[in-house]
Amino acid sequence: MKNIILGLLLLISGRLSAQHFGPIANGYYSGIHAAKINPALTAYTPYKWHLNLVGIWANVNNNYLSLHLPYSAYKYINNGMAPQYKDENGNPKFDTSWLHEHINNRNKHAAAGAMLYGPSFTIKIKRWHLGLVTDATGLARISGLSENLAHAFYKELDSARGAFQYFYWDKNNNVQIHKTTLSTNAWISAGANVSYSLPMAWKKELMFGATIKKVWGMGGNYLQYDNMTLHQVGPDSITLSGTNVRYSEYYNNGKGMGLDFGIAYVYHKPEYRQQGGYSDKHTRYLWKLGLSVLDIGKIRYKDAYYTTIVNNNTIGWNIRNDQNKFQNQGNGVGVADNVLNELPNMKHVNRKEIIGLPTRIAFTADYQIMPDLYLNTTWVQSLRSRYSVHARHQSYVMLAPRYEREFFEFSLPVFLEYDYRSLRAGASLRMGWFYIGSNSVVSMLYTRALRDADVYMGITISDLPGKWRDRKIKEMEKKKSDNKAHDCEKM
């Protein structure tokens, strides 16, 4: 039990250095990246083949603590902060006074995630695209932690530091403890992607796609408890009316399967040659629409250590008589571990544990404003409950204007992020083989006040049909031919 409590303290303290590749997954040149948002979209790409060599994504966010550094966080890279911020060995010091609490009478949420986007590719075979997608993912989150309890853990349950000052007792001397879930999960997956494009009139296309994955679970744990009520009997005595606590640890040897599937439609309005140069005004499409369901599936662990504490009776403590349980424990982990282990009806059993993948639904709409300029809307809604013990990605909505060419792409996405709690602005860049971006670019540029951080980057190689010089010459000749034909029509 101690490991899970320690993880809780670390996560709400923001000391993990850990929304995805969405901004680079919607473009015409997204290639295999499109499988991250809709497996059908890999069918709408000009590449003969497209290979992601390696990519990474990392994110940490919470609505409780913010880190206010007296210097730029980038100075950690070369240890370039002023001498007063280093210890006697010249290493960076950390001062807890740099952490600022946000007390607003709301339940607290925190999440951290990281992904290693492994070698992945797609190959075009006539109207089919076949590919492989590999990645390793780790997620950790706290959902619904009562603000008073978050503050108590942050102060390490030390009353001398005001750990319990936000336990406001109502007229019946009760304090409500909100239902909370703490969950960590890690897994590796490798999936076969297949997509098909069905041509229609006026260059419209209907696309279907799926990715079938083999998943290897690397382990995790969860702690979940339902709503509870603390009752103050006297100055030194409290009672807890009922408990329903579930805790599980599972490591290695997890096995499972996963599935992504999607459909997409490219709409061209009927076009005829236009005045002023048809090729200059011609767009690739008017709308590109997509709907997908991602990460359907689960991981099975054969031998999980599972604990329950289900008790309908009232439990009481006398702080004065039991002070040895609350003092001289070194930190709040020891206190909480003692309290939990003394709750009655604690039962342990080894059992099979089934952990669901972070299932979610995604809708995308890509509108081409003019040649090379697009406006993308993406909505991703988690199909896992916020309090689920299963793996879960947070929901978001993205609106992203994008300039896109063959070897260059730049996007400025705006997000309603983190289960629609926060408004964030991002930026992404693709230049040749390299891509980089952040879904919270302000925190990356101004690092002296951090409540969240997000970054992704990677390297790809690809092959478009024909050589670049030949394609450019062919494009220029076609433009001249179109304009000459248009001039003849005017005469």
N, C-alpha and C positions, 0 to 999 in steps of 0.2 A: 504493500500500500504506500510505502514511503516514496517510491519512485514516481508515482502519479502525482502526489502532492508536490514534490519538488518540481516536476514539470509545470504544474500550475503556477507556482511562484515565478519560475523563469519566464513563462509566456506572458503573464500580466505585467512583468517588469520590463518587457520590451527588449530583453537581452538576447533574443534570438536574432541572428543576422540573416534571416531568410528574407488586364488580368490575364493574362495568358498571351498567346501569340495572335490575338484577334486582329489587330491592325494590319498585319502582314498576310493574313489568311484569306482575304476577300478579293484581292486584285486579280487581274488577268494573268499576271506573271507570278502568282503565288505558288504554282506548282504543287509539290507535295505538302506545303504548309496548309493548303486548303483542307486537307484531311483533319486538321485540328478543329475546324468549325463545322465542316460538312463534307463527308466522304464523296458526295456526288460532284462537288466542285472541282475535283482533280480531273474530271473529264473535259473541263473548259480551260484548257491551257495550250499555248502554242508549242511547248517543248516536245522534242522527240524523247528526251529524258531529262529528269531534274533530280538532283541528289543533294540532300542535306547532310553535310559531313558531321557537324556537331552544333548543338545549340544549348543554351541554358536559360532558365527563367527562375527568378526568385522574388518573393513578395513577403512583407510583414506589415500588418495593420492592426489597429485596435482603437477603441473609443474611450480609453481610460487614461493612458499615460502618453506624454510627449517628451521628447528628449531635446533639451535646450543646451547645446554645446557652446562654449565660449570661443570656439574656433571652427573652421570648416572641417567637416568629417573627412574630406579628401586628404587632409594633412596626416591622417593615420597611415596613408600609403607609404610615405617616406619619413614618417616620424618627425614631421616638420612643425609641430606645435611648439609654443613658447616653453622655456625651461620650467616655469612654475607648474606646468601641467604634466611633468614627468616625474617619476620616482628617482630614487638614488641610483638606480641602474640605467637610467635614461629611457625607460619604457613608459608608455602613456598611462596616466592615472585616470581613474574614474571616480567621480564624486556623485553620490546619490542625490545631492541637491540639484543636479542638472535635470532630474526627472520631475515633471510637473503633473500633478493629478488633475483630472477634470471631473469635479464633483457636481453632478446635475440631476441627481435623483433618478438616474436611468440604470437599467441593468447593463452589465459590461460584456463586451464581446472582443475577442482577439483571435487572430489567425496568422499562421505562417506557412509558407509553402515553397518548395523548390522542385525544379524538374531538370533532368539531364535529357535533352532531346538528342537521341542517338542517331546513328546512320539510318537514313530513310530515303526512299526514292520512288519515283513513278516513271513508267515507260509507256509510250504511246504505240499501240498496235491497231492500226486502222481507226475505228471509232471507239476502241476500248483503251482504257488506261489501267495498267496493273502496277502494283507497288507494294512496298513494305514500310511500316512505321514502327519505330522502336523508341522507347523512353523509359526512364526511371523517375518515379514521383514520390515525394514525401510531403505529407500534410499534417498540420497540428492546429487545433482550434479550441477555444472556450466559448460557449454560448450560454447567455442568460445569467451570468454570475451576479448575484446581488451586490450592489455598490458597497453596502456596509461590510460584506464579507471580503470583497476585493481589497478594500482599504485595510481591513484587519490583517489579511495575508501580506499586503505590501509593507505593513508595519511589523511584520513577523509576530503577530499576536502579542505584542508587548504593550501592556496597558500604560506603561510609563511614557510611551511614544504616542499615546492617543489612539491605539489600535481600534478601540471600541466606541469612539466618539460619535459615529454615525449610526449606532444601534438605537434608533428612536423608538421607545416603547409607547404603544398606543394606550388608550384609556383602560384597557384590560391587561396592561403590562405584557403585551405580546409584541414580538418582532417576527415578520414574515421572511423566510429564506426562500428565494425563488428557485424553481426547477433549473438545474444546470447540467450541462454535458461538457466534459473534457475528453477529447479524442485525439489520438495520433495514429497514423497509418503510413506505411511505405510499401511500394510494390514496383515490379519491373514488368513491362509488357512488350510483346512483339506481335504485330498484326498485319495481315494481308489485306491490302486495299484493292478493290476493283470498282471501276466506274464505267459507265457507257453513255454516250451522247447520241440521242435520236434527232436527226435533222428534220426541220419542218419548213413550211413556206416562209419567204421573206427572211431567211437566215435565222429564224427562230430555232431554238434547241430545247429539248427536254432531256434532263440528265438524271440518272439513277446511280447510287453508289452505296457501298458498304465496306466496313473494315471489321474483320473477324480477328479477335486477339486471344493470344495465350497469355495468361497472367500468372506471375509468381509472387506470392506474398512474402514480404521481408519482415513482417511483424508489426506490432503496435499494441495499444492498450486503450481502455476507456474507463472513465468514472462518471456515473450518472446518478443523480438523486432527484426525487420529486420534491414538490413544495413541502416545506416543513415550518413549524411554528416554535419559536423559543418563547418561554414564559418566565418572567421574573417573579420568583416567590418572595424574595427578600433581598436585602443588600448584598448578601453573599451566596445566594442560591438561585439557580436557574434550572428549568426543566425543558425537555424536548419531547413534544407530543407526537410520537410516531416517526418512524424512519422507513424509507424505501430506497436503499442504496444498492447499486450494482457496479461491480468492478471486474474487469477482465484483462488478462495479459496473454498475448499470443505472439510467438516468435518462430520465424523460419518455417520452411516446409509448407507454406500456404500455396494452394493451387486453385486456379479458377479460369474462367473464360469471360470475354467481354465482346460487346458488339456495338458498333456505330452504324447507323443507316440514315440516308438522307435522299432528298429529291431537290432538284433545282430547275429553274426555267429561265431562259434568256429570251427577252421580248424585243423584237425589232418592229417599229411601226413601218408600214409600207412606205418606201422611199423611191422617188424618181429623181432624175438629174435636176440639180438646182442651179439657179443663177449665181455667178460669183465663184465658180469652181466647185464641182461636186466633191472632189477628194478632200478639199480643205474643210468642208463642213460635215463630211460623213463621219458618223460615230460608230463605235464598235457595237453598241446596243443602246437601247433606251433604259431598260430595267434588267437586272439580274437578281432573281428571287430564289431564296433557299430555305428549306425547313429540314431540320435534322434532330435526331435523338442520339445522345452520346453516352458512352460508358454504361450501357446496360450490362449487368453481370455482377458477379460476386466472387469472393475468395473464401475457400474453406480451410480452416486450420484444425488439425485433428486433436491436438492436445493442449487446450487452453486452460489456464488457471483462472477459475471463475469464483467470485465471492459475492454473496448477497447479505445484506443486513435489513431484514424485513421485520419490523417490530411495531405493533399497534399500541403498546403500553407506553406510559409516560416514564421518561428517564430523567433522573435528576443528578445535579452535582452541587456540592457545597464548596465554593471557591476557597474558603478559608481552610476547611479540613482537607481538601484535595489539592492544596497549593503545590505540592511536590510534582503534580502532573502538569502544572502550568508554568513552573519556574525552573530555572537551571537546565533548560533543554537545549541551550545553544542557539536555537532559532525556532521559527514557527513550524517548521516541518516536524520536529520532534513532538511539539505540543499537539498538533493535529493528528499525528500518527497514534499517539497515546489515547486521545479521545476516541478515534474511530475504532481502535482495537478493543476498547472497553465497552462498546455498544453491545447489548445482548442480541442473541439470535444470529450471530455471525456464522455463516456456513461457507465452507470451501469445497469445491469439487473440480475435478478435471473433466472437461467436456469438449465437444466439437463447437467451434465458433465460426459463424458465417458473417463476413463483413462485406457489405455491398460496395460496389464502385460508385464514384460520384456522378450518378445519373443526372442528366440535365437535357433540356430542350433548347434548341437555338433557332432563331429566325433571323435571316439576313435579307436586306434589300439594298442593292447597289445601283445607283442612278448615275448615268453619264450625262453631265451638264454640257460638255463640249469635248472635242477631241483632247484626250490626255487628262481631263479634269473630271473627278467623280465625287459623289457624296454617298457614303455608306452608313447604313443604320443596322446595328446588331443588337439583338435582345437575347440574353441567355438567362434562363430561369432554372434554378436547381429543382429537381424532383425529389430531393431528400429533405426531410424536415430539418429546420435549424437545430433542433434538439436530438437529432438522430445520432446513434453511435456509429453509423456507417461513414465512410469517406464522403466528403462533400466539398464542392466548389461553391463560392459565393455567387449570387445572382448579380447581374449588371445590365445596363443599357449603354450603348455606345453610339455616338454620332461623329463621323470622321470624314472631313473633306480630304481628298487625296489627289496628288499630281503623280501620274504614273507613265513612265516610258520603259523601253526595253531594258535599259541598264541603270535606270534611276527611278526611285520612288520616294515620295515624302508625304507624310500624313500627320495631321494634327487632331487626334481624337479627343473628344470630351466624353467623360463617363459619369453616369450615376452609379457609383461603385459600392462594393461591400454590402450586398443585400439592400441596395438603394439608400444607404445611410449617408453617403458622402459624394460630393461633386468634385471630380478631379479632371485635370487637363493633362494630356500626354503628348508624345511625339514619337514618330518612328521614321527610320531612314533605311532605304536599301540602295546600296551603291555597288554595282558589279556583283561580286560574290559575297559581300559582307552585308549583314543587316544588324541593326541595333535599335532599341526603343525602350520607352518607359511609359507605363500607364498612369504615372504620377510624377510628371517631369518637374513640377515645382519643388518637390522634396529632393529631387536629384540635383537641382541647381542651387537651392538654398538649403543647406544641410544643418543649419544651426537650430532649427526647430522642427523636429521630425516626429510625426505620429504614424506615418506609414512610409514604405519605400517599395519600389517596383522596378525591375530591370529585366530585359531579355536581349540576347544577341546570339549570333551564329554565323556559320559559313556554309554557302551552297555552291555547287557547280552545276552547269546545265548545258544543253545543246539545243539551239533552235534550228529548224530546218534550213539548210543552206548556210553559206558563209555570210558574215555580217556585211561585207562590202557588196556581195551579190544582191543581198536583200535590199540594201539602200539604193543601189542603182535601179533595181526593178521597181521599187516604190516611186522613185523620181520619174521613171519612164511612164508608169501608170498614171501619175498625176498629170503629166503633160498630155497624155492621150485623152484623159477625161476632160481636161479643159479645152483641148482642141475640138473634141466632139461637141462640147457644149457651145463653143463659138460658132460651129457650123450650123447647129440647130437654130441659133439666134438669127443667122442670115437667111 
